[in-house]
């Protein structure tokens, strides 16, 4: 439990879409996506509980969708209508405790860079 491997980060044009994946070693934890831009604090993007409840950060509501495939132990983040301000390093996180969008999760993936150009 607790090993997370992130993939899917690339450079895209504004208005484009991208899907991030996070392969986990188990599926019994709450899981979340965070992002961090240079010089800024880590920001909660989206979280999904073990029973499927979801929450989103205000800046991504209506554009991003978090989901998980328990059979594949994989967390996803579908990002649509991307904006230059979405440029950041994106991380997945997991914990047995419910931290919502607060970056206190015990387990973290290695991060993947998403760059959105205007």
C-alpha positions in Angstrom: 0.0 0.0 0.0 1.1 3.5 -0.6 3.2 3.3 -3.8 2.0 5.8 -6.4 3.3 6.1 -10.0 2.0 9.1 -12.0 2.0 9.4 -15.8 0.4 11.6 -18.5 2.0 15.0 -18.1 2.8 16.8 -21.4 2.7 20.2 -23.0 -0.7 21.2 -24.5 -2.3 24.3 -26.0 -4.8 26.3 -24.1 -8.3 24.9 -24.5 -6.9 21.4 -24.9 -7.5 18.3 -22.9 -5.2 15.9 -21.0 -5.7 12.8 -18.8 -3.4 12.0 -16.0 -3.1 8.5 -14.4 -1.8 7.4 -11.1 -1.2 3.7 -10.5 -1.5 2.7 -6.9 -0.3 -0.4 -5.1 -3.8 -0.8 -3.5 -7.3 0.7 -3.7 -8.3 1.1 0.0 -7.3 4.7 0.5 -8.8 8.1 -0.3 -7.0 9.5 -3.2 -6.4 13.0 -4.5 -4.6 15.2 -7.1 -2.6 18.2 -6.1 -0.6 20.6 -8.1 2.2 23.0 -7.4 3.5 25.9 -9.7 6.9 27.5 -9.1 6.8 29.9 -6.2 3.3 28.8 -5.1 1.9 26.6 -2.4 0.7 23.1 -3.2 -3.0 23.3 -4.2 -5.7 20.7 -3.9 -7.2 19.9 -7.3 -9.6 17.0 -6.7 -10.2 14.2 -4.3 -12.2 11.0 -4.3 -13.1 9.0 -1.3 -13.0 5.2 -1.1 -16.8 5.2 -1.6 -16.7 7.6 -4.6 -17.4 10.9 -3.1 -15.6 13.7 -4.9 -14.5 17.3 -4.2 -12.9 19.8 -6.5 -10.9 23.0 -6.0 -12.7 26.1 -7.1 -10.3 26.8 -9.9 -11.0 23.5 -11.7 -14.7 22.9 -11.0 -16.5 22.1 -14.2 -13.3 21.5 -16.2 -11.6 18.6 -14.4 -13.0 15.2 -13.4 -11.4 12.8 -11.0 -12.2 9.1 -11.2 -10.8 5.7 -10.3 -10.8 2.2 -11.6 -10.5 -0.1 -8.6 -9.9 -3.1 -10.8 -6.8 -1.5 -12.2 -5.8 0.3 -9.0 -5.6 3.5 -11.0 -6.7 7.0 -10.3 -7.4 9.4 -13.2 -7.7 13.1 -13.7 -9.4 14.2 -16.9 -8.6 17.8 -17.6 -10.6 19.8 -20.2 -10.5 23.4 -21.3 -7.0 23.8 -20.0 -5.7 27.2 -19.3 -2.1 28.6 -19.0 -2.7 29.0 -15.2 -3.2 25.2 -15.0 0.6 24.9 -15.7 2.1 23.1 -12.7 3.6 19.9 -11.4 0.8 17.5 -10.7 0.9 14.9 -7.9 -1.3 12.2 -6.8 -1.7 11.4 -3.1 -3.3 8.7 -1.0 -4.1 8.1 2.7 -6.4 6.1 4.8 -7.4 9.3 6.6 -9.7 11.9 4.9 -7.8 15.0 4.3 -10.0 16.4 1.6 -8.0 19.0 -0.4 -5.5 19.6 2.4 -2.0 18.4 1.4 -1.4 16.2 4.5 -1.6 12.9 2.7 0.9 10.2 3.8 1.7 8.8 0.4 2.7 10.8 -2.7 3.5 10.1 -6.3 6.6 11.5 -8.0 4.7 14.2 -9.9 4.3 14.9 -13.6 4.7 18.3 -15.4 1.7 19.8 -17.2 2.4 22.8 -19.3 -0.4 24.8 -21.0 0.7 27.3 -23.6 -1.4 30.2 -24.8 
